[in-house]
Amino acid sequence: MLIAGGEPLTHPKILEIIKIVKSFKVKPVLMTNGVGINEPMIREFKKAGLSGITFHVDSHQKRAGWEGKNESELNELRGIYATMLKNIKGLTCAFNTTIFPDTLEQVPEIVKWALENIDKVQILSLIAVRMINSADQIDYFIGNKKIDLEETPYNSTIQYRNIISEEIYYQIKKVIPSYRFNSFLGGTSRSDTPKWVLSTHAGIKNRSFGNLGPRSMELLQTFHHLLTGNYLGFNKANLNKLGKETLPFAIFDKNARQLFSNYLSFILRHPQYSFRPLFLQSITVVQPVDILPTGENDNCDGCPNKTLWQGRLISACRLEEYLIYGSPIQTIPKPSYTAVPEEILTSER
């Protein structure tokens, strides 16, 4: 269960909330910008039952002391947070970064940093920005009433281009050429749109040997479910050291076969590494809701980020709409809207 906000660190009863979540035998995970966090605070969170922390760090945040820093320079801050969790041990370390058009070319620097810190960072999520602007060729309504965009939490004075998953994918491949997705969620309106795409690669600091393919992920999830009754998600920190245990998947998974071959070749040249851990790291790319020329909202099919609102589960990314208006915003194309959907790039999946 993600404990988000707003900013959860500012809640006066955050420790009690962590304990409540833990009492239901699910993993409490904080999603925070990290401002003001420190090791003593994190140790208290861990005692309360915290399983991990997802830090949201990107260059478009207004963060005191880090103004004007690009994504490469913010790797220093990411390193501070990752080292805190490494020192405490036992907590999963994850990072979210929202990718804007002006930071798309900086994705390789973020991925390079994550690979350098594969022993500290278990999960990296790269999320394409989605904002609305008065110049959009879409009108926004609640019922039959047109709304003021400035009332919405998604309004921006800048009209951002909608980045798609494949663009981020190709940026990742600049650092990890063997990078491949092994699973994905499509869209609610366009089932072939890669909304959530996941990859798990294995490596050591500064070197990735390859990825687990779809077959490996399917078997891992199936057997874990058979044995425990639940699926792997936001795995415990110590599991990322078990890369060697996944090597037998090479028998039936061509992606894992390449991983095994690359790793074996490296070990034969550098036998001193044979006694060191082989780390697993998940890299996720998220393409949020897209508004199609028809006015349809192409959301993430089977949204994994649900939250509770008035006794029902709704997508967390739409929560503010329910809180402000009591229902999701409806989108209708302006009469002048003649644009076609952005072309989805073809790529290996």
Rosetta silent file (secondary structure, phi, psi, omega in degrees, C-alpha in Angstrom):
SEQUENCE: MLIAGGEPLTHPKILEIIKIVKSFKVKPVLMTNGVGINEPMIREFKKAGLSGITFHVDSHQKRAGWEGKNESELNELRGIYATMLKNIKGLTCAFNTTIFPDTLEQVPEIVKWALENIDKVQILSLIAVRMINSADQIDYFIGNKKIDLEETPYNSTIQYRNIISEEIYYQIKKVIPSYRFNSFLGGTSRSDTPKWVLSTHAGIKNRSFGNLGPRSMELLQTFHHLLTGNYLGFNKANLNKLGKETLPFAIFDKNARQLFSNYLSFILRHPQYSFRPLFLQSITVVQPVDILPTGENDNCDGCPNKTLWQGRLISACRLEEYLIYGSPIQTIPKPSYTAVPEEILTSER
SCORE:     score description
SCORE:     0.000 S_00000001
   1 L     0.000  122.119  177.408    0.000    0.000    0.000 S_00000001
   2 E   -80.514  127.903  176.070    1.439    3.333   -1.089 S_00000001
   3 E  -102.908  101.616 -173.389    1.100    6.045    1.552 S_00000001
   4 L  -118.395 -154.901 -177.843    1.113    9.220   -0.515 S_00000001
   5 L  -160.799 -135.328    8.923   -0.419   12.689   -0.353 S_00000001
   6 L    41.964 -158.846 -179.441    0.125   15.572   -0.659 S_00000001
   7 L  -114.165  109.381 -174.961    3.260   14.949    1.295 S_00000001
   8 H   -64.157  -24.795 -178.948    2.906   12.121    3.851 S_00000001
   9 H   -65.607  -19.381 -178.734    5.904   13.273    5.906 S_00000001
  10 H   -87.347   -7.357 -178.585    3.873   16.290    7.026 S_00000001
  11 L   -73.925  128.818 -175.767    1.055   14.187    8.490 S_00000001
  12 L   -65.689  -19.110 -178.082    1.169   14.349   12.322 S_00000001
  13 L  -117.550   34.831 -176.273    0.162   10.676   12.656 S_00000001
  14 H   -61.574  -37.248  178.909    2.308    9.168    9.928 S_00000001
  15 H   -63.458  -42.054  179.362    3.782    6.552   12.301 S_00000001
  16 H   -64.924  -36.351  178.928    0.303    5.425   13.339 S_00000001
  17 H   -64.423  -44.040  178.055   -0.735    5.200    9.679 S_00000001
  18 H   -59.422  -43.912  179.941    2.244    2.968    8.890 S_00000001
  19 H   -63.413  -39.883  178.970    1.341    0.717   11.829 S_00000001
  20 H   -62.703  -46.815  179.701   -2.288    0.479   10.702 S_00000001
  21 H   -60.779  -44.790 -179.318   -1.278   -0.513    7.171 S_00000001
  22 H   -62.186  -32.935 -178.191    1.188   -3.079    8.515 S_00000001
  23 H   -64.169  -20.282  177.718   -1.532   -4.569   10.755 S_00000001
  24 L   -89.321    8.240  177.566   -3.378   -5.676    7.604 S_00000001
  25 L    60.651   37.904  169.573   -0.317   -7.732    6.606 S_00000001
  26 L  -121.330  163.274 -175.482    0.450   -5.668    3.524 S_00000001
  27 L   -84.668  115.418  175.081    3.635   -3.746    2.802 S_00000001
  28 L   -77.902  128.364  179.447    3.459   -0.026    3.750 S_00000001
  29 E  -128.861  124.761  176.949    5.460    2.091    1.273 S_00000001
  30 E   -81.745  135.514  171.119    5.945    5.847    1.604 S_00000001
  31 E  -113.621  109.884 -167.918    5.775    7.954   -1.551 S_00000001
  32 E  -141.489  156.293  171.276    7.532   11.205   -0.691 S_00000001
  33 L   -82.206   -7.832  174.384    9.585   14.054   -2.119 S_00000001
  34 L    81.297   -2.975 -177.932   12.000   13.392    0.752 S_00000001
  35 L   -63.052  123.117  178.134   12.202   17.006    1.913 S_00000001
  36 L    86.535   -2.836 -178.014   13.216   16.997    5.580 S_00000001
  37 L   -75.931  150.761  178.074   13.715   13.245    5.817 S_00000001
  38 L  -150.591  170.521 -174.902   16.660   11.873    7.790 S_00000001
  39 H   -63.554  -44.426  177.898   18.012    8.542    9.031 S_00000001
  40 H   -57.789  -39.543  178.543   16.566    8.718   12.585 S_00000001
  41 H   -62.816  -45.252 -178.578   13.126    9.419   11.080 S_00000001
  42 H   -64.852  -36.790  178.179   13.449    6.495    8.667 S_00000001
  43 H   -62.673  -37.496  176.477   14.521    4.177   11.503 S_00000001
  44 H   -65.734  -40.404  177.231   11.312    5.081   13.348 S_00000001
  45 H   -61.221  -41.825 -179.162    9.321    4.357   10.193 S_00000001
  46 H   -64.928  -41.069  177.474   11.005    0.972    9.890 S_00000001
  47 H   -61.039  -32.631 -179.947   10.198    0.111   13.514 S_00000001
  48 H   -76.043  -12.256  176.670    6.562    0.963   12.746 S_00000001
  49 L   117.697    6.528 -178.104    6.640   -1.581    9.908 S_00000001
  50 L   -59.134  138.245 -179.490    7.623    0.415    6.838 S_00000001
  51 L   -97.723  -31.231 -178.349    8.671   -1.781    3.894 S_00000001
  52 E  -174.186  175.242 -179.864   10.167    0.821    1.588 S_00000001
  53 E  -133.945  133.786  170.011   10.247    4.367    0.267 S_00000001
  54 E  -106.054  117.185  179.635    9.595    5.772   -3.197 S_00000001
  55 E   -95.763  128.128  175.294   11.292    9.131   -3.590 S_00000001
  56 E   -96.782  111.170 -179.344    9.879   11.538   -6.164 S_00000001
  57 L  -133.014  121.283  170.732   12.747   13.622   -7.509 S_00000001
  58 L  -154.310  163.741 -170.354   12.734   15.623  -10.731 S_00000001
  59 L   -74.926   -7.808  178.180   14.044   18.941  -11.997 S_00000001
  60 L   -93.559    1.711  174.333   10.579   20.553  -12.300 S_00000001
  61 L   -78.438  150.787  173.837   10.021   20.450   -8.545 S_00000001
  62 L   -94.954   90.688 -172.368   10.488   23.637   -6.553 S_00000001
  63 L  -114.940  117.348 -177.450   12.995   22.235   -4.093 S_00000001
  64 L   -57.133  130.656  178.612   14.866   24.591   -1.787 S_00000001
  65 L    89.136  -10.944 -178.131   18.611   24.416   -2.345 S_00000001
  66 L  -125.480   20.350 -178.859   18.276   22.546   -5.634 S_00000001
  67 L   -61.978  137.873  176.291   16.748   25.247   -7.812 S_00000001
  68 L    76.771    2.303  179.693   17.852   25.149  -11.435 S_00000001
  69 L   -78.903  137.966  176.017   19.477   21.716  -11.130 S_00000001
  70 L   -86.775  179.140 -174.948   19.077   19.365  -14.079 S_00000001
  71 H   -64.044  -35.162  177.859   18.413   15.633  -13.771 S_00000001
  72 H   -63.911  -43.261  179.736   22.106   14.787  -13.883 S_00000001
  73 H   -69.296  -30.319  178.929   22.853   17.206  -11.045 S_00000001
  74 H   -73.695   -9.533  174.665   19.895   15.846   -9.041 S_00000001
  75 H   -61.215  -27.033  175.975   21.568   12.435   -9.042 S_00000001
  76 H   -62.283  -43.630  178.912   23.541   13.770   -6.079 S_00000001
  77 H   -67.012  -43.235  176.898   20.285   14.170   -4.145 S_00000001
  78 H   -57.026  -39.101  179.919   19.059   10.749   -5.256 S_00000001
  79 H   -64.710  -36.342  177.963   22.344    9.345   -3.960 S_00000001
  80 H   -62.198  -46.508 -179.631   21.807   10.918   -0.542 S_00000001
  81 H   -66.155  -43.405 -178.903   18.401    9.267   -0.205 S_00000001
  82 H   -63.444  -37.669  179.684   19.612    5.901   -1.526 S_00000001
  83 H   -68.316  -37.101  176.304   22.539    5.887    0.908 S_00000001
  84 H   -55.730  -49.601 -177.506   20.196    6.610    3.838 S_00000001
  85 H   -68.933  -35.196  177.823   18.162    3.502    3.065 S_00000001
  86 H   -63.629  -40.160 -179.684   21.280    1.437    2.394 S_00000001
  87 H   -65.320  -36.098 -177.489   22.674    2.397    5.816 S_00000001
  88 H   -79.221  -33.822  176.853   19.473    1.386    7.575 S_00000001
  89 L    71.349  145.741  173.455   19.115   -1.867    5.580 S_00000001
  90 L    88.070   -3.849  179.917   16.007   -3.866    4.848 S_00000001
  91 L  -108.070  133.165  177.047   14.002   -1.093    3.151 S_00000001
  92 E   -70.481  134.863 -178.013   13.214   -1.148   -0.553 S_00000001
  93 E  -111.794  121.387 -179.829   14.526    1.945   -2.333 S_00000001
  94 E  -132.626  154.391  177.756   12.609    3.276   -5.333 S_00000001
  95 E  -132.331  135.299  170.784   12.650    6.498   -7.343 S_00000001
  96 E  -108.289  135.716  173.825    9.958    8.184   -9.425 S_00000001
  97 E  -134.943  124.044  174.967   10.898   10.821  -11.972 S_00000001
  98 E   -80.886  128.344 -176.701    8.395   12.725  -14.097 S_00000001
  99 E  -100.253  122.421  177.828    9.791   13.154  -17.602 S_00000001
 100 L  -104.025  162.600  178.530    9.108   16.449  -19.398 S_00000001
 101 L   -53.684  -36.143 -177.999    9.933   17.281  -23.032 S_00000001
 102 L   -81.893   -4.967  177.730   12.937   19.308  -21.884 S_00000001
 103 L  -115.537    0.302 -178.912   14.251   16.449  -19.715 S_00000001
 104 H   -57.244  -41.759 -178.921   13.663   13.539  -22.109 S_00000001
 105 H   -71.548   -9.297  178.772   17.257   13.709  -23.346 S_00000001
 106 H   -94.157   -3.576  179.340   18.446   13.533  -19.716 S_00000001
 107 H   -53.958  -43.464  178.790   16.848   10.118  -19.117 S_00000001
 108 H   -55.734  -33.601  179.387   20.159    8.327  -19.881 S_00000001
 109 H   -67.726  -36.103  177.536   21.827   10.226  -17.019 S_00000001
 110 H   -68.203  -44.955 -178.649   19.150    9.025  -14.588 S_00000001
 111 H   -65.972  -40.769  177.868   19.414    5.435  -15.850 S_00000001
 112 H   -59.315  -43.042  178.003   23.214    5.551  -15.732 S_00000001
 113 H   -63.196  -43.636  179.790   23.029    6.660  -12.110 S_00000001
 114 H   -60.872  -39.619  179.084   20.552    3.872  -11.272 S_00000001
 115 H   -67.800  -37.782  176.750   22.878    1.298  -12.855 S_00000001
 116 H   -63.935  -25.621 -176.979   25.832    2.659  -10.886 S_00000001
 117 L  -115.953   33.908 -177.753   23.736    2.190   -7.739 S_00000001
 118 L   -62.810  -21.079  176.940   22.087   -1.136   -8.578 S_00000001
 119 L   -78.760  -14.223 -178.433   23.176   -2.404   -5.153 S_00000001
 120 L  -110.983  -33.540 -171.294   21.137    0.370   -3.481 S_00000001
 121 L  -108.771  118.899 -178.082   18.219    1.065   -5.833 S_00000001
 122 L   -90.493  -30.386 -173.060   15.701   -1.680   -6.524 S_00000001
 123 E  -138.474  133.957  172.386   13.144    0.235   -8.610 S_00000001
 124 E  -126.802  123.915  178.362   13.283    3.155  -11.044 S_00000001
 125 E  -116.674  127.448  179.154   10.029    4.533  -12.497 S_00000001
 126 E  -113.826  119.382 -169.223   10.042    7.048  -15.339 S_00000001
 127 E  -118.589  120.441  179.165    6.658    8.751  -15.811 S_00000001
 128 E   -67.163  136.501 -177.839    5.709   10.809  -18.870 S_00000001
 129 L   -69.319  144.365  171.871    4.255   14.193  -17.944 S_00000001
 130 L  -138.997  115.918  176.760    0.559   14.892  -18.523 S_00000001
 131 L  -135.531  163.158  176.599   -0.843   18.405  -17.942 S_00000001
 132 E  -115.645  153.944 -173.039   -3.720   20.406  -19.415 S_00000001
 133 L  -144.666  150.844 -176.675   -3.573   23.876  -20.919 S_00000001
 134 L   -63.528  -19.745  179.294   -6.111   26.402  -22.190 S_00000001
 135 L   -84.511   -5.812  177.719   -4.661   26.052  -25.698 S_00000001
 136 L   -59.456  149.453  178.427   -5.548   22.334  -25.816 S_00000001
 137 L   -85.248   36.339 -177.355   -8.088   21.389  -28.468 S_00000001
 138 E  -134.375  139.342  170.138  -10.267   19.902  -25.718 S_00000001
 139 E  -102.214  148.920 -173.991  -12.989   21.369  -23.517 S_00000001
 140 E  -118.128  129.893 -173.577  -13.385   20.081  -19.968 S_00000001
 141 E  -131.824  152.486  161.827  -16.771   19.492  -18.340 S_00000001
 142 E  -118.664  112.569 -171.708  -18.442   18.211  -15.186 S_00000001
 143 L    63.994 -127.206  178.404  -21.861   17.113  -16.351 S_00000001
 144 L  -102.721   13.347 -178.249  -23.010   19.831  -18.761 S_00000001
 145 E  -104.765  123.507  175.694  -20.989   22.581  -17.078 S_00000001
 146 E   -72.739  135.587 -174.798  -17.699   23.708  -18.566 S_00000001
 147 L  -101.800  158.574  175.600  -15.065   24.073  -15.855 S_00000001
 148 L   -82.371  120.301 -176.824  -12.362   26.638  -15.232 S_00000001
 149 H   -59.646  -29.474 -178.169   -9.017   24.958  -15.903 S_00000001
 150 H   -67.404  -14.795  177.199   -7.364   26.968  -13.138 S_00000001
 151 H   -80.463  -15.770 -174.001   -9.484   25.050  -10.614 S_00000001
 152 L   -88.720  153.398  178.491   -7.911   21.760  -11.636 S_00000001
 153 L   -78.400   -8.125 -175.147   -4.699   20.310  -10.212 S_00000001
 154 L  -101.653    1.413 -175.819   -3.443   19.443  -13.712 S_00000001
 155 E   -71.404  138.821  177.426   -3.513   22.941  -15.193 S_00000001
 156 L  -136.927  143.420  176.328   -0.257   24.323  -16.560 S_00000001
 157 L   -75.325  -12.957  178.877    0.599   27.647  -18.156 S_00000001
 158 L  -104.926  135.583  177.179    2.898   25.669  -20.461 S_00000001
 159 L   -91.906  100.145 -177.661    1.459   23.411  -23.145 S_00000001
 160 L   -83.765  141.324  172.052    3.580   20.273  -22.849 S_00000001
 161 L   -71.039  141.966  179.152    3.857   17.731  -25.644 S_00000001
 162 L   -80.058  106.146  176.203    2.613   14.293  -24.639 S_00000001
 163 L   -71.639  144.877  176.911    5.645   12.027  -24.434 S_00000001
 164 L  -112.340  162.853 -172.726    4.962    8.345  -25.140 S_00000001
 165 H   -55.711  -41.932 -175.200    6.513    5.245  -23.579 S_00000001
 166 H   -63.206  -29.912  177.627    8.596    4.277  -26.603 S_00000001
 167 H   -64.416  -42.113  178.701   10.450    7.592  -26.517 S_00000001
 168 H   -69.217  -38.069  177.981   11.598    6.908  -22.958 S_00000001
 169 H   -53.884  -48.168 -177.757   12.356    3.299  -23.930 S_00000001
 170 H   -69.019  -27.530  174.913   14.865    4.411  -26.570 S_00000001
 171 H   -69.647  -39.156  177.808   16.524    6.778  -24.115 S_00000001
 172 H   -61.908  -41.213 -177.239   16.990    3.905  -21.644 S_00000001
 173 H   -64.473  -18.097  176.578   18.571    1.777  -24.380 S_00000001
 174 L   -65.498  -26.820  179.380   21.309    4.384  -24.809 S_00000001
 175 L  -100.361  -40.862 -179.701   22.665    3.203  -21.438 S_00000001
 176 L  -120.533   86.829 -175.309   21.402   -0.403  -21.399 S_00000001
 177 L   -57.606  -27.672 -178.180   21.341   -1.548  -25.050 S_00000001
 178 L   -85.749    2.372 -175.115   19.864   -4.928  -24.081 S_00000001
 179 L   -56.962  129.790  178.024   16.935   -3.307  -22.238 S_00000001
 180 L  -140.894  147.569  171.643   13.612   -5.059  -22.963 S_00000001
 181 L   -79.051  147.422  174.314   10.130   -4.942  -21.489 S_00000001
 182 L  -118.032   -8.855  178.857    8.799   -8.196  -20.049 S_00000001
 183 E  -162.463  156.732 -179.012    5.229   -7.177  -19.189 S_00000001
 184 E  -158.227  160.050  168.536    2.828   -4.302  -19.770 S_00000001
 185 E  -110.912  134.762  177.149   -0.630   -2.876  -19.229 S_00000001
 186 L   -87.288 -169.087  179.969   -2.456   -1.500  -22.253 S_00000001
 187 E   -96.791  163.074  179.401   -4.947    1.332  -22.434 S_00000001
 188 L   -76.425  -26.494  178.193   -8.674    1.272  -21.774 S_00000001
 189 L  -103.351  -32.696  177.395   -9.445    2.739  -25.206 S_00000001
 190 L  -125.064  100.168 -171.806   -6.400    1.519  -27.128 S_00000001
 191 L   -65.780  -20.235 -179.196   -5.380   -1.882  -25.820 S_00000001
 192 L   -89.911    0.471  178.084   -2.058   -1.852  -27.690 S_00000001
 193 L   -76.430  122.988  179.671   -0.871    1.364  -26.020 S_00000001
 194 L   -75.869   93.354 -176.330    1.983    0.556  -23.593 S_00000001
 195 L   -82.514  -54.525  172.180    0.717    2.354  -20.492 S_00000001
 196 E  -114.990  120.262  177.897    2.704    0.547  -17.792 S_00000001
 197 E  -126.724  132.343 -172.161    5.745   -1.269  -19.123 S_00000001
 198 E  -122.667  148.736  175.837    8.119   -3.146  -16.863 S_00000001
 199 E  -142.830  144.260  173.791   11.569   -4.620  -17.167 S_00000001
 200 E  -125.752  114.906  178.860   13.798   -6.491  -14.747 S_00000001
 201 E  -113.129  161.492 -178.384   17.478   -6.578  -15.576 S_00000001
 202 E  -121.330  140.080 -179.104   20.383   -8.180  -13.738 S_00000001
 203 E  -173.958 -171.606  172.531   23.819   -6.713  -13.243 S_00000001
 204 E  -123.634  179.815 -178.149   26.518   -5.309  -11.037 S_00000001
 205 L   -56.411  125.581  176.915   27.543   -1.695  -10.531 S_00000001
 206 L    72.783    7.466 -179.003   27.900   -0.003  -13.938 S_00000001
 207 E  -146.903  125.072  174.206   27.149   -3.162  -15.913 S_00000001
 208 E  -107.022  134.933 -178.174   23.894   -4.826  -16.974 S_00000001
 209 E   -97.610  -16.143 -179.368   24.060   -8.384  -18.314 S_00000001
 210 E   148.616 -171.901 -171.160   20.523   -8.656  -19.627 S_00000001
 211 E  -124.655  156.091  166.613   16.865   -9.032  -18.747 S_00000001
 212 L   -80.294  132.892 -178.547   14.322  -11.526  -17.553 S_00000001
 213 L   -87.361 -177.927 -179.618   11.866  -12.137  -20.365 S_00000001
 214 H   -56.819  -39.619 -179.196    8.073  -12.548  -20.317 S_00000001
 215 H   -64.687  -41.572  178.218    8.292  -16.276  -19.587 S_00000001
 216 H   -61.644  -45.640 -178.227   10.511  -15.735  -16.563 S_00000001
 217 H   -65.023  -40.118 -179.931    8.201  -13.067  -15.162 S_00000001
 218 H   -63.120  -44.230 -179.780    5.114  -15.203  -15.748 S_00000001
 219 H   -68.322  -41.387  177.534    6.632  -18.191  -13.965 S_00000001
 220 H   -57.379  -47.645 -178.188    7.956  -16.091  -11.093 S_00000001
 221 H   -67.589  -41.013 -178.188    4.544  -14.546  -10.528 S_00000001
 222 H   -64.198  -49.206 -178.734    2.659  -17.836  -10.953 S_00000001
 223 H   -67.405  -37.792  177.824    4.796  -19.834   -8.541 S_00000001
 224 H   -62.871  -39.870  179.174    4.891  -17.017   -6.003 S_00000001
 225 H   -67.165  -40.359  178.989    1.099  -16.852   -6.126 S_00000001
 226 H   -63.142  -38.089 -176.027    0.757  -20.619   -5.739 S_00000001
 227 H   -82.048  -34.007 -171.460    3.075  -20.634   -2.715 S_00000001
 228 H  -117.728  -17.030 -177.026    1.948  -17.430   -0.955 S_00000001
 229 L    85.899    1.550  176.105   -1.452  -16.484   -2.357 S_00000001
 230 L  -140.628  173.250 -176.609   -0.202  -13.124   -3.650 S_00000001
 231 L  -104.449  159.412  177.186    1.964  -11.719   -6.423 S_00000001
 232 L   -70.222  130.417  176.897    5.376  -10.111   -6.352 S_00000001
 233 L  -163.423  131.259 -175.677    5.153   -6.350   -6.122 S_00000001
 234 L    47.410   63.019 -172.059    7.516   -3.794   -4.587 S_00000001
 235 L   -61.278  153.908  177.174    9.760   -6.659   -3.541 S_00000001
 236 L   -60.095  148.281 -172.901   11.713   -6.712   -0.310 S_00000001
 237 H   -57.480  -37.503 -175.064   15.150   -5.127   -0.578 S_00000001
 238 H   -70.133  -16.763 -179.837   17.076   -8.366    0.009 S_00000001
 239 H   -71.001  -20.989 -177.846   15.471  -10.017   -3.035 S_00000001
 240 H   -73.471   -7.137  176.430   17.413   -7.779   -5.393 S_00000001
 241 H   -88.656   -0.610 -171.732   20.585   -9.710   -4.466 S_00000001
 242 E   -98.074   32.867  179.650   19.164  -12.955   -5.863 S_00000001
 243 H   -59.714  -36.224 -178.904   20.059  -12.416   -9.499 S_00000001
 244 H   -64.717  -30.783 -178.869   22.003  -15.677   -9.649 S_00000001
 245 H   -68.716  -16.167  179.625   18.893  -17.599   -8.600 S_00000001
 246 H   -90.791   -8.810 -176.291   17.170  -16.438  -11.803 S_00000001
 247 H   -60.604  -34.547  177.495   19.877  -17.808  -14.122 S_00000001
 248 H   -60.156  -17.247  176.932   18.169  -21.256  -14.487 S_00000001
 249 H   -63.012  -13.107  177.966   15.346  -19.469  -16.313 S_00000001
 250 H   -59.635  -21.223 -179.129   17.740  -19.535  -19.270 S_00000001
 251 H   -60.070  -37.525 -174.156   16.448  -23.050  -19.968 S_00000001
 252 L  -126.461    1.538 -176.201   13.156  -21.744  -21.363 S_00000001
 253 L  -123.652  115.646 -176.470   13.565  -17.960  -21.696 S_00000001
 254 H   -65.365  -32.884  177.056   15.652  -16.573  -24.582 S_00000001
 255 H   -65.231  -45.841  178.637   16.111  -13.232  -22.806 S_00000001
 256 H   -66.119  -28.630  178.006   17.387  -14.964  -19.685 S_00000001
 257 H   -65.168  -41.451  177.198   19.584  -17.137  -21.923 S_00000001
 258 H   -66.757  -39.639  176.168   21.329  -14.041  -23.221 S_00000001
 259 H   -57.820  -49.262 -179.376   21.651  -12.750  -19.653 S_00000001
 260 H   -60.284  -43.821 -179.138   23.240  -16.045  -18.576 S_00000001
 261 H   -62.747  -44.575 -179.836   25.617  -16.040  -21.536 S_00000001
 262 H   -65.298  -40.294 -179.177   26.753  -12.463  -20.898 S_00000001
 263 H   -67.459  -44.432 -179.654   27.212  -13.095  -17.186 S_00000001
 264 H   -61.675  -43.109  178.982   29.159  -16.343  -17.722 S_00000001
 265 H   -60.707  -40.457  178.992   31.448  -14.651  -20.232 S_00000001
 266 H   -66.382  -43.323 -178.887   32.123  -11.855  -17.747 S_00000001
 267 H   -64.567  -36.566  178.334   32.826  -14.273  -14.869 S_00000001
 268 H   -64.500  -31.121  178.066   35.289  -16.254  -16.982 S_00000001
 269 H   -85.791  -27.840 -177.857   37.231  -13.037  -17.565 S_00000001
 270 L  -132.877   71.525 -174.442   36.781  -11.730  -14.000 S_00000001
 271 H   -60.366  -20.107 -179.480   36.453  -14.759  -11.698 S_00000001
 272 H   -63.477  -21.227 -179.661   36.719  -12.576   -8.573 S_00000001
 273 H   -82.856   -8.574 -176.361   33.104  -11.482   -9.230 S_00000001
 274 H   -66.110  -20.481 -179.943   31.762  -15.034   -9.043 S_00000001
 275 H  -100.809    5.745  179.722   31.401  -14.725   -5.258 S_00000001
 276 L  -101.980  155.572 -178.229   29.711  -11.338   -5.380 S_00000001
 277 L   -64.635  148.548  168.231   25.951  -10.773   -5.665 S_00000001
 278 E  -104.915  118.134 -170.688   24.223  -10.397   -9.005 S_00000001
 279 E   -92.865  147.650  173.209   21.625   -7.685   -8.479 S_00000001
 280 E  -105.902  140.610  179.040   18.132   -7.364   -9.922 S_00000001
 281 E  -142.577  133.569  179.049   16.670   -3.960  -10.715 S_00000001
 282 E   -98.025  131.280  174.330   13.256   -3.048  -12.082 S_00000001
 283 E  -120.160  117.995 -176.052   12.875   -0.167  -14.542 S_00000001
 284 E  -113.520  140.305  175.353    9.278    0.881  -15.194 S_00000001
 285 E  -119.009  131.679 -178.014    7.947    3.336  -17.757 S_00000001
 286 E  -121.771  127.652  173.890    4.502    4.866  -17.289 S_00000001
 287 L  -111.441  100.894 -174.683    2.456    6.673  -19.950 S_00000001
 288 L   -66.001 -168.714 -174.628   -0.488    8.252  -18.066 S_00000001
 289 L   -53.858  135.458  174.163   -3.943    9.082  -19.395 S_00000001
 290 E  -114.855  136.889  175.791   -4.136   10.231  -23.015 S_00000001
 291 E   -96.900  113.567 -176.961   -7.058   12.242  -24.362 S_00000001
 292 L   -78.735  161.593  179.889   -7.849   10.958  -27.851 S_00000001
 293 L   -57.073  -22.169  177.354   -9.256   13.214  -30.618 S_00000001
 294 L   -76.991  -10.369 -174.391  -12.655   11.630  -29.939 S_00000001
 295 L    94.531   -7.447  178.865  -12.538   12.966  -26.377 S_00000001
 296 L   -66.222  146.053  174.089  -12.038    9.448  -24.970 S_00000001
 297 E   -97.798  114.769  177.646   -9.719    9.052  -21.998 S_00000001
 298 E   -90.491   92.293 -178.518   -7.214    6.271  -22.646 S_00000001
 299 L   -88.736  177.324  176.590   -6.427    5.261  -19.060 S_00000001
 300 E   -77.867  119.385 -179.057   -4.233    2.435  -17.777 S_00000001
 301 L   -69.922  130.387 -177.613   -6.188   -0.794  -18.134 S_00000001
 302 L    67.989   39.270 -176.826   -6.312   -2.646  -14.813 S_00000001
 303 L   -40.889  121.997  178.227   -4.865    0.392  -13.002 S_00000001
 304 L   -84.316   -9.214 -179.057   -2.579   -0.837  -10.179 S_00000001
 305 L  -105.482   73.791  178.567   -2.718    2.521   -8.363 S_00000001
 306 E   -96.033  151.597  175.326   -6.193    2.487   -6.859 S_00000001
 307 E  -138.304  161.921 -175.677   -7.308    4.497   -3.860 S_00000001
 308 E   -91.926  130.594  175.400  -10.474    4.561   -1.763 S_00000001
 309 E  -140.355  116.157  178.774  -13.062    7.294   -2.255 S_00000001
 310 L    48.000   47.470  173.185  -16.492    7.116   -0.588 S_00000001
 311 L    82.153    7.062  178.878  -16.409    3.338   -0.346 S_00000001
 312 E  -134.658  154.641  178.241  -15.176    2.606   -3.874 S_00000001
 313 E   -87.937  130.040  176.900  -11.833    2.133   -5.538 S_00000001
 314 E  -130.697  161.647  177.601  -10.844    4.784   -8.073 S_00000001
 315 E   -66.241  128.460 -175.717   -7.621    5.496   -9.971 S_00000001
 316 H   -59.400  -31.516 -178.299   -5.335    7.520   -7.709 S_00000001
 317 H   -69.824  -13.516  179.440   -4.338    9.833  -10.574 S_00000001
 318 H  -107.517    5.448 -175.073   -7.989   10.962  -10.814 S_00000001
 319 H   -56.641  -43.422 -177.030   -8.576   11.402   -7.073 S_00000001
 320 H   -59.472  -33.242  178.727   -8.368   15.201   -7.135 S_00000001
 321 H   -64.993  -41.424  178.155  -11.225   15.320   -9.652 S_00000001
 322 H   -67.449  -39.388 -178.948  -13.456   13.332   -7.301 S_00000001
 323 H   -67.251  -38.094 -176.999  -12.447   15.476   -4.327 S_00000001
 324 H   -83.703  -43.624 -170.914  -13.127   18.762   -6.137 S_00000001
 325 H  -113.628  -14.650 -177.830  -16.087   17.845   -8.350 S_00000001
 326 L    85.184    1.242  178.332  -17.410   14.523   -7.060 S_00000001
 327 L  -164.381  163.959  179.120  -16.778   12.807  -10.401 S_00000001
 328 L   -71.358  151.332  177.905  -14.090   12.565  -13.095 S_00000001
 329 L   -68.029  137.894  175.223  -13.715   15.379  -15.607 S_00000001
 330 E   -97.615  141.962 -176.071  -15.328   14.723  -18.990 S_00000001
 331 E  -118.255  131.136 -178.848  -13.419   15.709  -22.111 S_00000001
 332 E  -132.236  129.183 -179.244  -15.008   16.864  -25.368 S_00000001
 333 E   -65.731  142.010  174.480  -13.068   17.951  -28.471 S_00000001
 334 L   -67.536  153.162 -179.096  -13.472   21.538  -29.584 S_00000001
 335 L   -55.271  -28.369 -177.328  -15.208   21.974  -32.963 S_00000001
 336 L   -84.440   -1.717 -173.709  -11.880   23.044  -34.483 S_00000001
 337 L   -74.996  109.331  178.913  -10.067   19.864  -33.337 S_00000001
 338 L  -121.222    5.696 -177.048   -8.886   18.062  -36.476 S_00000001
 339 L   -67.085  154.765  175.031   -5.662   16.537  -35.147 S_00000001
 340 L  -102.986  159.460  179.360   -5.006   12.821  -35.421 S_00000001
 341 L   -58.917  147.677  176.770   -3.648   10.702  -32.543 S_00000001
 342 L   -60.212  138.269 -179.261    0.080   10.852  -32.100 S_00000001
 343 L   -65.423  131.566  176.355    1.727    8.053  -34.000 S_00000001
 344 L   -85.550  121.557 -177.555    2.763    5.212  -31.733 S_00000001
 345 L   -65.909  144.238  176.365    6.339    4.320  -32.506 S_00000001
 346 L   -86.944  141.214  179.438    7.022    0.707  -33.373 S_00000001
 347 L  -160.171  165.852  173.326    9.548   -1.073  -31.212 S_00000001
 348 L   -69.850  139.635  179.972   10.472   -4.426  -29.817 S_00000001
 349 L  -128.097    0.000    0.000    8.365   -5.246  -26.785 S_00000001
